[in-house]
Amino acid sequence: MAEFDTIRSSAGVRTAQIDEGLRAHMNKVYGTMSVGTLITFVAAWALAGLATTTDPTAASGQLNADTYLTSLGYAIYASPLKWVIMFAPLLMVFAFGAAINRLSAAGAQLFFYVFATVMGVSMSSIFIVFTGYSIAQVFLITSIAFAGLSLWGYTTKKDISGWGSFLIMGLIGIVVASIVNIFLGSPAIAFAVSILGVLIFAGLTAYDTQKIKTTYLQMAHSGDQEWLGKAAIMGALSLYLDFINMFMMLLSLFGNRE
């Protein structure tokens, strides 16, 4: 009987250690994601400020009656460089996935923050196209929705791993449609992509959160802190992309344009 109590006590300690480790892991995931999101929006806001001017004598292009592009703004938004900036984040995501096994946890975290900065550059035009109030409003709505969906994904007892294949197929579909619509410029396609995008990234938020939790529970026994550190960065990247894309889709639907 004493031996059984010892085994049960050891199992309880082990479970408590895993639970504590999981909380620390998720805190790192959310913390890294939050820092990356902050970097993105600060970079976007700062660049938009540098790219525009109200002084026509210092302008290289004109947006409207009161807003002009600086030479930097013209290079970013009106020259062929805009295509590099537009697709750079997508290329970096693929590069990150290919390089993660060769990077240290610290290197992966640095790569993520560099990626967040590049993402800020690529979406800086939102501070020119949309009003600051509507950006803040949509950001708040996205934050509330993201928090609720991620909390549900973390706490639900339902296995939603089966959602993955459908969500990925939907994601590929809206990426292809978005690229095609760059050349078509169809408002109807843009509206449909935004509606579907909100639904897909809402589902991915819950799915990715549960996947991060499940992956940690499966690998916690290994004790490989370097691997777990890199897993936290990859988890942060997944949730960061879900948040940013959900925000952009909602902004295209509800944002007030300048």
Summary of the structure (lengths in Angstrom):
residues: 258
radius of gyration: 21.5
end to end distance: 74.6
largest distance: 88.5
contacts: 773
relative contact order: 0.14
helix: 83%
strand: 3%
